[in-house]
Amino acid sequence: MPSDVIRVDSVSKTYKVGETDVHALCDVALSIAKGQFVAIMGPSGSGKSTFMNLLGCLDRPDKGTILLDGTDVTHLERDERATIRNQKIGFVFQNFSLLARAPVLENVELPLVYAGVPTAERRERSLDALTRVGLGHKAANHITQLSGGEQQRVAIARSLVNRPPIMLADEPTGNLDTKTSFEIMAILQRLNHDGISVVLVTHEPDIASFAMRTVLFRDGRIVRDEANSAPRSAEAELAKLGSEPAPAGIAA
């Protein structure tokens, strides 16, 4: 059996809202094997966003244990968690979270700047990541010159430059039309095929059907965890629309 890239054991998280305790997560346990593509679903307030924040080392649980790629991140301090985020996790957000006034290449280089990577290597790795998502020819463009789908591709490229084993994608198709959503899912499927473990939050069953597995949260608990024996191919869906195929992956 493949080893786990994510292991969550008996994790709980409670927030104080005024005088009220909100139990965002209650004794959640979940393991994700290396190379899996998992969709996280659930209604608003179900706990899925809190769960992703904990996986992303943006917060710490009140109880339980979280291991990322073999590292126990449960009790790490803020700076230690920032280091783990930079080394092991690539983030992709619904709103792209890009620097609008900076060129595409500088946006992609940003994690490498924080990691202290030399300039020449930063440029090479960033151009490789942009090529991997089909935007190598737009490295000098500014973000405002790109479409929404292209901006999301830049965000994916930025998440790749540190070569993380885990990608966390929070509603990455939420602001995109159907064709562009399929293009983004095709890229994520290719990256997953190349060995990156992908955890995707979505409220759309249509998007979740591209994953190998769907985990449903409700009231801070996992209420369903199902394997998808035949995930949809985003490339095939694009072909039905008569679209160009997603850019081919490049070996990491």
N, C-alpha and C positions, 0 to 999 in steps of 0.2 A: 504494500500500500504506500502511496506517496506521503511524504511527511507534510505536516500542517504548516502553512505560512502564517495563518492567523489561528489563535486558540483563545477563546473566551470562556472562563469558568466562573459560574455563580456570581455574575456581575450585577450590581445594583447601583442606581444613582437617584438621589432625591434632591429636588430644588426647593428652596423656600420662596414662595410668592406671597408677600405680605405675611399674614399669620398662618398661611396654609402650606403644608408639605405636599409637594407634587412628586409622586413616585414615577419618575420617567422610565426607569428600568427596574425590573424585579427578578433577580436570580436568573439572568440570561446566560445560557451556555451555547456556544457555537464553535465549530471547527471548520476551517476552510483549507482545503488541500492546495499545495502548490500547483499552479496552472489552472485552477478553476476560475470560472466566470459566474459570479453570483449576483442575482438581482435581489435587492431589499425593497419590500413594499409594505404599505400600511397606510391607514388614514392619518389625517393631521392629528398630532398628539399621541400617536401610537408608540413613540419611542425610537423610531428609525433614525431621526436626525441626531438624537443624543447618542445612539449607538455609533453612528459614523464619526461623531466628534471624539468619542473615546478611542475608536480605532485609529483616528488621525492624530492622536496625542495632543488634541486641542483642550482636553479636559482629563480628569482622573476619576475613576469610579470610587464610590464610598466603600464598597466591599467587592471581593472577588479578584480575579487575576486576568491580565491580558498579556499574551505573548505575541510579538510580531517578528516573524522570521527568526524565531528562536530566542529573541531578547524579551525579558520581562520588563514591560514599560509601566507597570501598575503604579509604582511609587516614585517615579522619576520626577525631579524638579523641573521647573520651566525650561531652563537652558538645556538640560539633558533631553527633554522631550523635543525641543527644537532641533537638536542634532539628529535624533532618530527620524524626525519628519524629513529632514534634508537628505538622509542616507537611504531610507527604506520605503518612502511613500511618495507617490506622485498624485497630486490633487487636480481634479477637473471640476469646475463649478458651472452652474447654470448661467451665471452672469459673466462668465469668462475671467473676470478679475485681472484684466490686463491694464498696462499703463498706456493710456490713449495717446500721450504726446511722444512716446518713445517708438523707435523703429521696431519692426517685428523681431529682428535678430537680438536686440537688446532685451526685449521681453523674455525671449527664450533663454538668454544667458543668465538671467537673474539668479536662479538657484546656484549656479556655478560661481557667481560673484560671492555669494554668502559662504560658499564652501572653500573659497580661496584658491580656485583653480586658475592657473596662469592664462593670460589673455589669448595666446595662440590656440591652446587646447580648448578654451571656452568657445572660441569661434568655430573650430572644427566640429566639436561635439554638437553645437547648436545648429549648424548647417546640416549635419547628418540627421538630427531630429526633425528639422523642417522638411528635408527631403523625404523622410519616412512618412510624413503626413501629406506629401504632395505640394508643399509650399516653398521649396528651396529657391524658386525663382522670385519670391516676394520678400526675401530677407530684408531688403532695404526699404520696403514700403512702411508707411505708418499705419497703426492699427485702424485709424479712422478711414483709411482707404480700402478696408476689407469688408466683405459681407459677414453676416452673422455666422454662417457656417465656416468661413475661413478663420474668423476670430476664434472659434472653438477649436479648430485644428491647431492654431498657434498655442492655445492653452494646453492641448494634448502634447504638443512638441515640448513645451516648457516642462511638463510633468515627466518627460522621458530623459532629460539631459543628465540627470544624476543616476540613470540606469537603475531605478528602484525595482525591487521584486514585487511591489504591491501598487496598484493604482486604485484610488478611491474617486469615483465619479458621482457627483451629486446632481441629479436631474440634468445631465449634460445635453439633452435634446429638448428641454422644456420650452425654450424660446425659438425653436426651429420648425420649419415646415417638414412635411413627410419625407420628401426626397432628401433634403439635407440631413434629417435625422437618420435616415438609412445610411447615408455616407459616413456619418460619425460612427454609427454602430459597426459599419464594415471596418473602419480603422481600429476600433476597440477589439473586434474579433480577430483581426490580423495580429495585433499586439499580444493578445491572449494566446494565439497560436504560436507566437515567438517565445512564450514562456512567462509573460507577465500575468500575475493573478489580478483579476479585476473584480471589484465590488462596486456595484452600481445601484444607486437609489433612484427609483422611478415610481410614479403613480400610474403609469400607463402599462396595462397588461401586454399591449402590442409590442412595447419596447422590451419588457421583461422576457418575452418569448425568444429573444435572441440569446439569452443566458443559458448556462448548463443547469442552473438550479435557482429556485425562487424561495426566499424566506419571507414570510409574512408576519409583521408585528401588529399587535393590538393590545392596548392598555399596558404597555411596558413589558410585554411578554411575547415570545415567539409562539404563534398558534399554528403555524404550518411551515414545513420545510420539505420541499419536494424537488426531486431531480427531474430534469427535462431530458428525456431520452433522445429527442430529436430537435435540438435548438434550430430556430430558423436561421438561414443564411442571409445576411444583409446584402452580400454580393448578388445573390439570386433575386432578391426583392428589387434591387437597383436595375438588374437586367430586365425585369418585367416592366419597369418604367421607361426602359430605353435609355438609361443613364450610362455615363462613362463609369467603368469600374473604379473602386477606391484605389488609391495609390498602393503599390506593392510594398511590403515591408522590407527593411534592411536589417541584416543580422546585427544584433546588439553587440 
